[in-house]
Amino acid sequence: MARRSIVWVKDDPLGAEFADVSIGRGRLTATGLAIGSRPTGYRLDYKLETLAG
């Protein structure tokens, strides 16, 4: 299984995101956190899981 941590920043509107991604045979899992400034300040926590199929 491969595992990566990914971070990126955007300028307009201001924001950033962090994702911890695991890729395995027929499967992908990502958990992350996004923050942004528009339309109002926000924080989004997420988890994504796929299955073979």
LUMTOR-734655 format. One record per residue: residue in one letter; chain; x, y, z of N, C-alpha, C in turn. Coordinates in pm, whole numbers. Example, Ala and Ser with C-alpha at 12.3 -4.5 7.8 and 13.67 -1.06 7.14 Angstrom:
ATOM code unit   n.xx   n.yy   n.zz  ca.xx  ca.yy  ca.zz   c.xx   c.yy   c.zz
ATOM    a    A   1319   -569    780   1230   -450    780   1320   -330    780
ATOM    s    A   1285   -225    708   1367   -106    714   1290      3    787
//
This chain:
ATOM code unit   n.xx   n.yy   n.zz  ca.xx  ca.yy  ca.zz   c.xx   c.yy   c.zz
ATOM    m    A     85   -117      0      0      0      0     90    124      0
ATOM    a    A     59    219    -86    132    346    -91     57    449     -8
ATOM    r    A    133    532     61     72    637    143    143    768    116
ATOM    r    A     64    875     99    118   1008     71     40   1112    149
ATOM    s    A    111   1217    188     48   1335    246     65   1448    145
ATOM    i    A    -45   1517    117    -45   1621     14   -101   1750     74
ATOM    v    A    -35   1862     45    -79   1993     94    -77   2091    -22
ATOM    w    A   -177   2175    -32   -173   2283   -130   -244   2406    -77
ATOM    v    A   -208   2520   -133   -261   2650    -93   -314   2719   -217
ATOM    k    A   -425   2791   -202   -478   2869   -313   -485   3016   -273
ATOM    d    A   -466   3102   -372   -458   3246   -345   -592   3318   -349
ATOM    d    A   -678   3282   -443   -800   3360   -463   -920   3271   -488
ATOM    p    A  -1007   3254   -390  -1000   3308   -254   -899   3231   -170
ATOM    l    A   -850   3294    -68   -747   3237     18   -797   3107     82
ATOM    g    A   -714   3003     78   -750   2876    140   -635   2778    132
ATOM    a    A   -652   2663    197   -551   2558    198   -619   2425    222
ATOM    e    A   -547   2317    186   -601   2183    207   -487   2086    237
ATOM    f    A   -515   1992    324   -423   1884    357   -497   1752    336
ATOM    a    A   -433   1657    271   -493   1525    251   -391   1417    282
ATOM    d    A   -435   1315    353   -355   1196    380   -418   1086    295
ATOM    v    A   -344   1036    195   -399    945     95   -329    809    102
ATOM    s    A   -408    702    102   -356    565     96   -412    500    -29
ATOM    i    A   -323    437   -108   -364    371   -231   -321    226   -223
ATOM    g    A   -418    138   -233   -391     -5   -227   -451    -74   -348
ATOM    r    A   -440   -203   -353   -493   -281   -464   -645   -263   -471
ATOM    g    A   -692   -193   -573   -835   -173   -593   -903    -84   -491
ATOM    r    A   -826     -2   -422   -885     79   -315   -808    209   -296
ATOM    l    A   -879    315   -261   -819    444   -228   -891    499   -106
ATOM    t    A   -815    549    -11   -871    614    108   -802    748    127
ATOM    a    A   -881    851    151   -824    985    175   -899   1050    289
ATOM    t    A   -824   1107    383   -883   1190    487   -816   1326    476
ATOM    g    A   -893   1429    502   -833   1561    484   -907   1670    557
ATOM    l    A   -849   1788    541   -899   1910    603   -880   2023    503
ATOM    a    A   -988   2096    477   -981   2213    390  -1028   2334    468
ATOM    i    A   -960   2447    448  -1004   2573    508  -1012   2677    397
ATOM    g    A  -1107   2766    408  -1124   2868    307  -1177   2997    366
ATOM    s    A  -1181   3100    283  -1221   3233    330  -1349   3285    265
ATOM    r    A  -1398   3219    159  -1520   3267     91  -1614   3152     64
ATOM    p    A  -1742   3172     71  -1812   3299     87  -1804   3351    229
ATOM    t    A  -1771   3263    323  -1744   3300    461  -1637   3202    511
ATOM    g    A  -1566   3236    616  -1462   3146    665  -1519   3008    696
ATOM    y    A  -1449   2902    656  -1500   2767    681  -1387   2668    703
ATOM    r    A  -1424   2556    761  -1337   2440    778  -1418   2318    737
ATOM    l    A  -1358   2231    657  -1424   2110    611  -1333   1991    640
ATOM    d    A  -1381   1897    719  -1309   1771    744  -1378   1664    661
ATOM    y    A  -1300   1579    595  -1362   1477    511  -1287   1346    514
ATOM    k    A  -1359   1240    473  -1300   1108    453  -1366   1048    329
ATOM    l    A  -1283    995    240  -1329    934    115  -1272    793    110
ATOM    e    A  -1358    695     80  -1314    557     65  -1376    500    -62
ATOM    t    A  -1294    432   -142  -1346    361   -258  -1324    213   -238
ATOM    l    A  -1399    133   -311  -1386    -12   -307  -1363    -64   -446
ATOM    a    A  -1305   -180   -457  -1287   -243   -587  -1424   -272   -646
ATOM    g    A  -1434   -258   -776  -1565   -289   -835  -1578   -233   -963
//
